């Protein structure tokens, strides 16, 4: 009898010990699940905060600080931007460090630049995208002579990968801009107009040579 009681007691203790081990294992699993859930929540909050900040940034206005640099003027009178210009498509409004802008972050949509002449000022960010495709952008102010404007418009209309528009904020009555390059000209008959076109229409400076100048905004 005594032996049987001892055996039963030992078995009962063994079962209790097994139950305790199982309970401890469940507690450890629950703690791990709780920690995992907390980490997931914190991660979601952090990611959500980053997305929110990015969304807010995308809706704002910013200087194009990714393109620090300055103009250097060559012997031919053409100015060249001293640093590499970024090419990111953005939705935020970019404040360019040069006028008219000659490159940098821009809108995903380009202005049609297949000899297109516009009578109203363009959105900088769309025009910059046209420059990325290798176009030359002819701009003029109200101080430009009517005859020059008409002659330049006629030249642009027969030259693929060019566009033209008024631009009152620029420093000279007539300016020519390509990606990373810019110059002023005195008139439509200035020989530097042809030189600039020959060099920079789909020139070596083009980041996306061969990209279309059609199918954009008009």
C-alpha positions as CSV (number, residue, x, y, z in Angstrom):
1,X,0.0,0.0,0.0
2,X,2.7,2.4,1.0
3,X,4.5,1.8,-2.2
4,X,1.4,2.4,-4.3
5,X,0.7,5.7,-2.5
6,X,4.2,6.9,-3.1
7,X,3.9,6.0,-6.8
8,X,0.6,7.9,-7.2
9,X,2.1,10.9,-5.4
10,X,5.1,10.9,-7.7
11,X,2.9,10.7,-10.7
12,X,0.7,13.5,-9.5
13,X,3.8,15.7,-8.8
14,X,5.1,14.9,-12.3
15,X,1.8,15.9,-13.8
16,X,1.7,19.2,-11.8
17,X,5.3,19.9,-12.9
18,X,4.3,19.3,-16.5
19,X,1.3,21.5,-16.2
20,X,3.5,24.3,-14.7
21,X,6.0,24.0,-17.6
22,X,3.1,24.2,-20.1
23,X,1.7,27.3,-18.3
24,X,5.1,28.9,-18.3
25,X,5.5,28.2,-22.0
26,X,2.1,29.8,-22.7
27,X,3.1,32.8,-20.7
28,X,6.4,33.2,-22.6
29,X,4.5,32.9,-25.9
30,X,2.0,35.5,-24.8
31,X,4.7,37.9,-23.8
32,X,6.4,37.5,-27.1
33,X,3.2,38.1,-29.0
34,X,2.5,41.2,-26.9
35,X,6.0,42.5,-27.6
36,X,5.6,41.7,-31.3
37,X,2.3,43.5,-31.5
38,X,3.7,46.5,-29.7
39,X,6.7,46.7,-32.1
40,X,4.3,46.4,-35.1
41,X,2.2,49.3,-33.8
42,X,5.2,51.5,-33.1
43,X,6.6,50.7,-36.6
44,X,3.2,51.5,-38.2
45,X,3.1,54.8,-36.3
46,X,6.6,55.7,-37.4
47,X,6.0,54.7,-41.0
48,X,2.7,56.5,-41.0
49,X,4.4,59.6,-39.7
50,X,7.1,59.5,-42.3
51,X,4.5,59.0,-45.1
52,X,2.5,61.9,-43.6
53,X,5.6,64.2,-43.6
54,X,6.4,63.2,-47.1
55,X,2.9,63.8,-48.3
56,X,3.0,67.2,-46.7
57,X,6.3,67.9,-48.3
58,X,5.0,66.9,-51.7
59,X,2.3,69.4,-51.4
60,X,4.6,72.3,-50.4
61,X,7.2,74.5,-51.9
62,X,10.9,74.0,-51.6
63,X,14.1,75.3,-53.0
64,X,16.0,72.9,-55.2
65,X,18.8,72.5,-52.6
66,X,19.9,69.3,-54.3
67,X,21.5,71.4,-57.0
68,X,24.0,73.7,-55.4
69,X,26.0,75.5,-58.0
70,X,26.4,78.7,-60.0
71,X,26.8,79.8,-63.6
72,X,30.2,79.9,-65.3
73,X,30.4,81.8,-68.6
74,X,32.4,80.5,-71.5
75,X,34.3,82.6,-74.1
76,X,31.3,82.0,-76.5
77,X,29.0,83.7,-74.0
78,X,27.2,80.5,-73.1
79,X,26.6,80.0,-69.3
80,X,27.0,76.5,-67.9
81,X,25.7,75.4,-64.5
82,X,28.7,74.3,-62.4
83,X,27.1,71.2,-60.7
84,X,25.1,68.2,-61.9
85,X,21.4,68.9,-62.1
86,X,19.1,66.4,-60.5
87,X,16.2,64.8,-62.5
88,X,13.7,63.7,-59.9
89,X,10.0,63.8,-60.7
90,X,8.2,65.7,-57.9
91,X,4.8,67.1,-57.1
92,X,6.0,69.8,-54.8
93,X,6.6,73.2,-56.4
94,X,10.4,73.8,-57.0
95,X,12.1,77.1,-56.6
96,X,15.0,77.0,-59.1
97,X,18.3,78.7,-58.5
98,X,18.4,80.2,-62.0
99,X,15.9,82.1,-64.2
100,X,14.6,80.7,-66.4
101,X,15.4,77.3,-64.9
102,X,17.9,75.2,-66.8
103,X,17.3,71.9,-65.1
104,X,16.7,70.2,-61.8
105,X,13.7,68.4,-60.2
106,X,10.6,68.7,-62.2
107,X,7.0,67.6,-62.9
108,X,6.4,64.2,-64.4
109,X,4.7,65.9,-67.4
110,X,6.6,67.8,-70.0
111,X,5.5,70.6,-72.3
112,X,5.2,69.6,-75.9
113,X,8.4,70.8,-77.5
114,X,8.2,69.7,-81.1
115,X,8.4,73.3,-82.4
116,X,5.7,74.5,-80.1
117,X,5.2,78.3,-79.6
118,X,3.2,79.3,-76.5
119,X,1.7,82.8,-76.0
120,X,1.4,82.5,-72.2
121,X,4.1,81.8,-69.6
122,X,4.7,78.1,-68.8
123,X,4.9,76.3,-65.6
124,X,8.7,76.0,-64.9
125,X,8.5,72.4,-63.8
126,X,6.9,71.3,-67.0
127,X,9.3,73.3,-69.2
128,X,12.3,71.8,-67.3
129,X,11.1,68.4,-68.2
130,X,11.1,69.4,-71.9
131,X,14.8,70.5,-71.4
132,X,15.5,67.0,-70.0
133,X,14.3,65.6,-73.3
134,X,16.9,67.7,-75.2
135,X,14.9,70.7,-76.2
136,X,15.9,74.3,-76.4
137,X,13.6,76.8,-74.7
138,X,13.4,80.3,-76.3
139,X,12.0,82.9,-73.8
140,X,11.3,86.6,-74.2
141,X,9.9,89.5,-72.2
142,X,7.7,92.4,-73.3
143,X,10.8,94.4,-74.0
144,X,11.7,92.1,-77.0
145,X,10.9,93.6,-80.4
146,X,7.8,92.3,-82.1
147,X,9.8,91.5,-85.2
148,X,12.3,89.4,-83.2
149,X,9.5,87.5,-81.5
150,X,7.9,86.7,-84.8
151,X,11.1,85.7,-86.4
152,X,12.1,83.4,-83.5
153,X,8.6,81.9,-83.5
154,X,9.0,81.0,-87.1
155,X,12.4,79.4,-86.4
156,X,11.0,77.4,-83.5
157,X,8.0,76.2,-85.5
158,X,10.3,74.5,-88.0
159,X,12.7,73.1,-85.5
160,X,11.9,69.8,-83.6
161,X,12.9,69.7,-80.0
162,X,12.3,73.4,-79.4
163,X,9.7,75.5,-77.6
164,X,9.1,79.2,-77.0
165,X,7.1,81.2,-74.5
166,X,7.1,84.6,-72.8
167,X,9.0,84.9,-69.5
168,X,8.8,88.3,-67.8
169,X,11.0,87.4,-64.9
170,X,14.2,86.9,-66.8
171,X,17.1,89.4,-67.0
172,X,17.3,90.0,-70.7
173,X,14.6,90.5,-73.5
174,X,15.6,87.3,-75.3
175,X,17.2,84.2,-73.7
176,X,17.9,80.6,-74.9
177,X,18.0,77.7,-72.4
178,X,19.0,74.1,-72.7
179,X,19.6,71.6,-69.9
180,X,22.4,73.1,-67.8
181,X,23.2,75.8,-70.4
182,X,21.8,79.3,-71.1
183,X,22.7,82.5,-73.0
184,X,21.2,85.8,-74.0
185,X,21.0,87.0,-77.6
186,X,20.5,90.5,-79.0
187,X,18.0,89.7,-81.6
188,X,16.5,87.0,-83.8
189,X,19.2,87.6,-86.4
190,X,22.0,87.2,-83.8
191,X,24.2,84.4,-85.2
192,X,24.4,82.9,-81.7
193,X,20.8,81.8,-82.1
194,X,21.8,79.3,-84.8
195,X,24.9,78.3,-82.9
196,X,22.9,77.5,-79.8
197,X,20.3,75.5,-81.7
198,X,23.0,73.5,-83.5
199,X,24.8,72.7,-80.3
200,X,22.0,72.1,-77.8
201,X,19.0,70.8,-79.7
202,X,19.3,67.1,-78.7
203,X,22.9,67.9,-77.8
204,X,25.4,66.1,-75.6
205,X,24.0,67.8,-72.5
206,X,20.6,65.9,-73.0
207,X,19.9,63.6,-70.0
208,X,17.2,61.7,-71.9
209,X,18.3,61.8,-75.5
210,X,15.7,60.5,-77.9
211,X,12.8,61.0,-75.4
212,X,9.7,62.3,-77.1
213,X,8.7,66.0,-77.3
214,X,5.1,65.0,-78.1
215,X,2.3,63.6,-76.0
216,X,2.9,66.1,-73.1
217,X,1.1,69.3,-72.1
218,X,0.1,71.9,-74.7
